[in-house]
Amino acid sequence: MQVTKRNVELRVDDSLMRVYVASPKTAGLYPGIVFYSDIYQLGDPIIRLANYLAGHGYVVAAPEIFHRLEPIGLAIEPDDLGRMRGNDDARRTAIADYDADCRAVIEFLKAESGVCPGKIGTLGFCIGGHLAFRAAFNSEIKASVCCYPTGIPSGKLGQGIANTIHRVSEIKGEMLMVFGTLDPHIPEYDRQTIIQALEDASVPHKVLLYEAEHTFMRDDGYRYDSAATTSAWVEIVAFLEHMFAN
């Protein structure tokens, strides 16, 4: 379906957070999705992914994750300097600030007239996959899709060490984990640590493994894999449709 696109402003701890919102054009009630970018924020590849999901019948709200450090509207260039800049922004952002941002987007979706009450999920890529995993600690999140989430076992996310792996038992919804087996940022040991933590906490989950590299769903890079991306999207859409069917 066609989508409408707009930017909204949310104030979190005296910082103005831009949130890109893509919604189905046809009036109705749809599930809401807290949608997280990678370290490069809301550049064209991430916007295309957000629009793609919205076109399947979701109100997608994507915040600028580094709004406390970067100018409003900045998309970091995905080159060597941009990678260093994005990683430095991540390192300088307090973990509590990421959590506060998540809370603000959830409250925004709950107040949106086009969002079906009680139907909120989350999806993210790379650092955004980690943020989507943490978003699942909120009781409103019924379904979480974490695409190649970095730093969960190690606690690498922002200032200090994130306690994500130790809070898995707080998750009340279901999880879909998407990994590339050729991804050096999430080696086999880390994948198994995450899966074991979900199993130990009896969190309903599904794991997708693709013979692909890190960020294989980002269509502007040399690691992009269109076949794996298409397959992943089929699984993601089916998972979300199942979770929000009733």
Sequence and secondary structure as in RCSB ss.txt:
>XXXX:A:sequence
MQVTKRNVELRVDDSLMRVYVASPKTAGLYPGIVFYSDIYQLGDPIIRLANYLAGHGYVVAAPEIFHRLEPIGLA
IEPDDLGRMRGNDDARRTAIADYDADCRAVIEFLKAESGVCPGKIGTLGFCIGGHLAFRAAFNSEIKASVCCYPT
GIPSGKLGQGIANTIHRVSEIKGEMLMVFGTLDPHIPEYDRQTIIQALEDASVPHKVLLYEAEHTFMRDDGYRYD
SAATTSAWVEIVAFLEHMFAN
>XXXX:A:secstr
  EEEEEEEEEETTEEEEEEEEEESS S EEEEEEE  TT S HHHHHHHHHHHTTT EEEEE TTTTTS TT  
  SSHHHHHHHHHHHHHSBHHHHHHHHHHHHHHHHH TTEEEEEEEEEEETHHHHHHHHHTTSTTEEEEEEES  
STTTT SSBS   GGG GGG  SEEEEEEETT TTS HHHHHHHHHHHHHTT  EEEEEES  TTTT TTSTT  
HHHHHHHHHHHHHHHHHHT  
